[in-house]
Each structure stands twice: as C-alpha cells, then as structure tokens.
Amino acid sequence: MDTKELYREILNEHNVNPLHKEPMDDATIQLNGVNPSCGDNITLFLKTKDGKIESGSYQGSGCAVSQASCDMMLDLVIGKTTEEAQRLGQIFMNMIKGTASEEEIEELDEAGALKDISHMPSRVKCAVLGWRTLDEMLGLKKDKASAAISHPDCPV
C-alpha cells in the first residue's frame, strides 16, 4: 500500500467512524476552536486529573481533515500527561513544518500519516485546528478555558 493510499484510508476511517466525536458532560476543561476562513469548528473536551488526560472528546463540523486530525490527536493524547500531550503537539506542528525527524513522526502513530499535508497549504489550517486548540487549552488555567479560540488561516 503506497503512502497516499494509506493516508486516505486512515483519514477516511477517522472521519467516518470517529472514536471520540461526542459531547462530554464531565469535562474539566473545554475550548472551542474555529477556522473562520474555511468554517472548520471544534469544541474540544478533556477530563484531566493530577496532570494526566483521563479522557477526551470533541464535537464539531468541517472538512474530513480537521475532524479526522482531531480524532487521531485524541487517540494519541488520552492517557498521557498534559506535558507529554503538549510535546506530541509540538512534534505534530514540526512535522507539518517539515522539521520533525522520522523517529519523532513515529511517535505520532496514525497522526503521522498527515505529514504530507505540508505540501497542501490550503489543508494545513484544517489539520492543525485540533492540535492548536489542545495546546491553547493546556496553556490556559481551567477557569479561563471556556472561551472560543479563533485561528484565522492558522499559519504554522
């Protein structure tokens, strides 16, 4: 199976059968992320305890790339510490910029399939929406993380 076919298969699976696309009533932190230029919209929910992400989900609408990337991200960060989730987010952003090593990209598991998004500038903002929202979310105090975050054109 070539890389493009694998990319399509992984992207389609996470878009059509997302594991984490549902509301979360007991989230300890939530944040809305929007790409106003293309209409992608997510609300990310996390349940954290003692610095660890115990569970997570999202709701939203938008293109397959934005929704699947968010689902893949949650697969990766649930069960990790918030610091580890932020580190993985930085690796993802470096991958999109083309500066991540192959070893780092392997740490991203299925999200590493999105590495060729960097060659599709109009899709970059879609792929990074969930990751940017997560990073901003984890950087905010719980009591302040109920606002909407807007990522106009999401330049990496």
Order of alpha helices (4+ residues) and beta strands (2+ residues): alpha-beta-beta-beta-alpha-alpha-alpha-alpha-beta
